Amino acid sequence: MSEDDNDWNAAAKAVPELRFLKTLVTGLTLVMGLGMVAIVALLWLRLGQPVLPDLPDNIDLPSGTTATAITFAGERIVVMTSDSRVLVYDRAGRLHGSAALDVAVPGDQSP
Protein backbone atom coordinates (compact mmCIF):
# COMPACT_ATOMS: atom_id res chain seq x y z
CA MET A 1 0.00 0.00 0.00
CA SER A 2 1.25 3.45 -0.83
CA GLU A 3 1.27 6.38 1.49
CA ASP A 4 -1.60 8.00 -0.47
CA ASP A 5 -3.82 4.96 0.08
CA ASN A 6 -3.11 5.08 3.80
CA ASP A 7 -3.97 8.79 3.86
CA TRP A 8 -7.26 8.11 2.04
CA ASN A 9 -8.23 5.29 4.39
CA ALA A 10 -7.39 7.41 7.41
CA ALA A 11 -9.43 10.31 6.04
CA ALA A 12 -12.37 8.01 5.23
CA LYS A 13 -12.39 6.69 8.79
CA ALA A 14 -12.16 10.20 10.21
CA VAL A 15 -14.91 11.63 7.93
CA PRO A 16 -17.60 9.03 7.07
CA GLU A 17 -19.19 11.35 4.48
CA LEU A 18 -16.18 10.79 2.21
CA ARG A 19 -17.18 7.15 1.64
CA PHE A 20 -20.66 8.33 0.64
CA LEU A 21 -19.12 10.93 -1.68
CA LYS A 22 -16.86 8.29 -3.23
CA THR A 23 -19.93 6.08 -3.86
CA LEU A 24 -21.78 8.99 -5.48
CA VAL A 25 -18.85 9.79 -7.78
CA THR A 26 -18.51 6.14 -8.78
CA GLY A 27 -22.24 5.93 -9.50
CA LEU A 28 -22.12 9.12 -11.58
CA THR A 29 -19.21 7.71 -13.58
CA LEU A 30 -21.16 4.54 -14.33
CA VAL A 31 -24.29 6.47 -15.35
CA MET A 32 -22.27 8.76 -17.63
CA GLY A 33 -20.58 5.76 -19.23
CA LEU A 34 -23.92 4.06 -19.89
CA GLY A 35 -25.31 7.32 -21.28
CA MET A 36 -22.43 7.60 -23.74
CA VAL A 37 -22.98 4.01 -24.86
CA ALA A 38 -26.70 4.75 -25.36
CA ILE A 39 -25.97 7.90 -27.40
CA VAL A 40 -23.49 6.08 -29.64
CA ALA A 41 -25.97 3.20 -30.12
CA LEU A 42 -28.80 5.59 -31.06
CA LEU A 43 -26.60 7.47 -33.52
CA TRP A 44 -25.44 4.21 -35.07
CA LEU A 45 -29.03 3.01 -35.49
CA ARG A 46 -30.34 6.31 -36.89
CA LEU A 47 -27.44 7.05 -39.23
CA GLY A 48 -27.36 3.51 -40.58
CA GLN A 49 -30.77 3.93 -42.24
CA PRO A 50 -31.10 4.95 -45.88
CA VAL A 51 -31.46 8.70 -46.20
CA LEU A 52 -33.67 9.15 -49.26
CA PRO A 53 -35.26 6.93 -51.89
CA ASP A 54 -33.78 7.02 -55.37
CA LEU A 55 -35.09 9.56 -57.84
CA PRO A 56 -36.17 8.25 -61.22
CA ASP A 57 -33.93 9.24 -64.14
CA ASN A 58 -36.75 10.64 -66.27
CA ILE A 59 -38.49 13.40 -64.28
CA ASP A 60 -39.13 16.17 -66.80
CA LEU A 61 -39.81 19.63 -65.42
CA PRO A 62 -41.64 22.26 -67.49
CA SER A 63 -39.30 24.37 -69.59
CA GLY A 64 -37.84 27.41 -67.89
CA THR A 65 -38.34 26.09 -64.34
CA THR A 66 -36.00 24.65 -61.79
CA ALA A 67 -36.80 22.51 -58.77
CA THR A 68 -36.56 24.41 -55.48
CA ALA A 69 -37.74 21.57 -53.23
CA ILE A 70 -38.34 17.83 -53.59
CA THR A 71 -40.40 15.82 -51.12
CA PHE A 72 -41.10 12.10 -50.97
CA ALA A 73 -44.69 11.39 -49.93
CA GLY A 74 -45.49 7.68 -49.89
CA GLU A 75 -45.39 6.51 -53.49
CA ARG A 76 -45.38 10.07 -54.85
CA ILE A 77 -42.64 12.61 -55.49
CA VAL A 78 -43.70 16.23 -54.94
CA VAL A 79 -41.62 18.93 -56.65
CA MET A 80 -41.88 22.66 -55.90
CA THR A 81 -40.68 24.74 -58.86
CA SER A 82 -39.14 28.18 -59.08
CA ASP A 83 -42.35 29.62 -60.57
CA SER A 84 -44.46 28.55 -57.53
CA ARG A 85 -45.97 25.42 -59.00
CA VAL A 86 -46.33 22.07 -57.27
CA LEU A 87 -45.83 19.02 -59.48
CA VAL A 88 -46.76 15.50 -58.37
CA TYR A 89 -44.96 12.55 -59.95
CA ASP A 90 -45.14 8.81 -59.34
CA ARG A 91 -42.05 6.68 -58.63
CA ALA A 92 -41.61 5.99 -62.35
CA GLY A 93 -41.35 9.73 -63.09
CA ARG A 94 -44.77 10.22 -64.72
CA LEU A 95 -46.53 13.52 -63.98
CA HIS A 96 -49.85 12.93 -62.16
CA GLY A 97 -50.91 16.47 -61.38
CA SER A 98 -49.89 20.05 -60.81
CA ALA A 99 -51.14 23.09 -58.96
CA ALA A 100 -50.16 26.74 -59.06
CA LEU A 101 -49.65 28.45 -55.72
CA ASP A 102 -50.79 31.99 -55.05
CA VAL A 103 -47.75 33.52 -53.39
CA ALA A 104 -48.50 36.52 -51.16
CA VAL A 105 -45.99 39.35 -51.06
CA PRO A 106 -44.81 40.11 -47.49
CA GLY A 107 -46.41 43.33 -46.25
CA ASP A 108 -49.26 43.22 -48.78
CA GLN A 109 -52.54 43.99 -46.97
CA SER A 110 -54.92 43.43 -49.90
CA PRO A 111 -57.68 40.80 -49.36
C-alpha positions as CSV (number, residue, x, y, z in Angstrom):
1,M,0.0,0.0,0.0
2,S,1.2,3.4,-0.8
3,E,1.3,6.4,1.5
4,D,-1.6,8.0,-0.5
5,D,-3.8,5.0,0.1
6,N,-3.1,5.1,3.8
7,D,-4.0,8.8,3.9
8,W,-7.3,8.1,2.0
9,N,-8.2,5.3,4.4
10,A,-7.4,7.4,7.4
11,A,-9.4,10.3,6.0
12,A,-12.4,8.0,5.2
13,K,-12.4,6.7,8.8
14,A,-12.2,10.2,10.2
15,V,-14.9,11.6,7.9
16,P,-17.6,9.0,7.1
17,E,-19.2,11.3,4.5
18,L,-16.2,10.8,2.2
19,R,-17.2,7.1,1.6
20,F,-20.7,8.3,0.6
21,L,-19.1,10.9,-1.7
22,K,-16.9,8.3,-3.2
23,T,-19.9,6.1,-3.9
24,L,-21.8,9.0,-5.5
25,V,-18.8,9.8,-7.8
26,T,-18.5,6.1,-8.8
27,G,-22.2,5.9,-9.5
28,L,-22.1,9.1,-11.6
29,T,-19.2,7.7,-13.6
30,L,-21.2,4.5,-14.3
31,V,-24.3,6.5,-15.4
32,M,-22.3,8.8,-17.6
33,G,-20.6,5.8,-19.2
34,L,-23.9,4.1,-19.9
35,G,-25.3,7.3,-21.3
36,M,-22.4,7.6,-23.7
37,V,-23.0,4.0,-24.9
38,A,-26.7,4.7,-25.4
39,I,-26.0,7.9,-27.4
40,V,-23.5,6.1,-29.6
41,A,-26.0,3.2,-30.1
42,L,-28.8,5.6,-31.1
43,L,-26.6,7.5,-33.5
44,W,-25.4,4.2,-35.1
45,L,-29.0,3.0,-35.5
46,R,-30.3,6.3,-36.9
47,L,-27.4,7.1,-39.2
48,G,-27.4,3.5,-40.6
49,Q,-30.8,3.9,-42.2
50,P,-31.1,5.0,-45.9
51,V,-31.5,8.7,-46.2
52,L,-33.7,9.2,-49.3
53,P,-35.3,6.9,-51.9
54,D,-33.8,7.0,-55.4
55,L,-35.1,9.6,-57.8
56,P,-36.2,8.3,-61.2
57,D,-33.9,9.2,-64.1
58,N,-36.7,10.6,-66.3
59,I,-38.5,13.4,-64.3
60,D,-39.1,16.2,-66.8
61,L,-39.8,19.6,-65.4
62,P,-41.6,22.3,-67.5
63,S,-39.3,24.4,-69.6
64,G,-37.8,27.4,-67.9
65,T,-38.3,26.1,-64.3
66,T,-36.0,24.6,-61.8
67,A,-36.8,22.5,-58.8
68,T,-36.6,24.4,-55.5
69,A,-37.7,21.6,-53.2
70,I,-38.3,17.8,-53.6
71,T,-40.4,15.8,-51.1
72,F,-41.1,12.1,-51.0
73,A,-44.7,11.4,-49.9
74,G,-45.5,7.7,-49.9
75,E,-45.4,6.5,-53.5
76,R,-45.4,10.1,-54.9
77,I,-42.6,12.6,-55.5
78,V,-43.7,16.2,-54.9
79,V,-41.6,18.9,-56.6
80,M,-41.9,22.7,-55.9
81,T,-40.7,24.7,-58.9
82,S,-39.1,28.2,-59.1
83,D,-42.4,29.6,-60.6
84,S,-44.5,28.6,-57.5
85,R,-46.0,25.4,-59.0
86,V,-46.3,22.1,-57.3
87,L,-45.8,19.0,-59.5
88,V,-46.8,15.5,-58.4
89,Y,-45.0,12.6,-59.9
90,D,-45.1,8.8,-59.3
91,R,-42.1,6.7,-58.6
92,A,-41.6,6.0,-62.3
93,G,-41.3,9.7,-63.1
94,R,-44.8,10.2,-64.7
95,L,-46.5,13.5,-64.0
96,H,-49.8,12.9,-62.2
97,G,-50.9,16.5,-61.4
98,S,-49.9,20.0,-60.8
99,A,-51.1,23.1,-59.0
100,A,-50.2,26.7,-59.1
101,L,-49.7,28.4,-55.7
102,D,-50.8,32.0,-55.0
103,V,-47.8,33.5,-53.4
104,A,-48.5,36.5,-51.2
105,V,-46.0,39.3,-51.1
106,P,-44.8,40.1,-47.5
107,G,-46.4,43.3,-46.3
108,D,-49.3,43.2,-48.8
109,Q,-52.5,44.0,-47.0
110,S,-54.9,43.4,-49.9
111,P,-57.7,40.8,-49.4
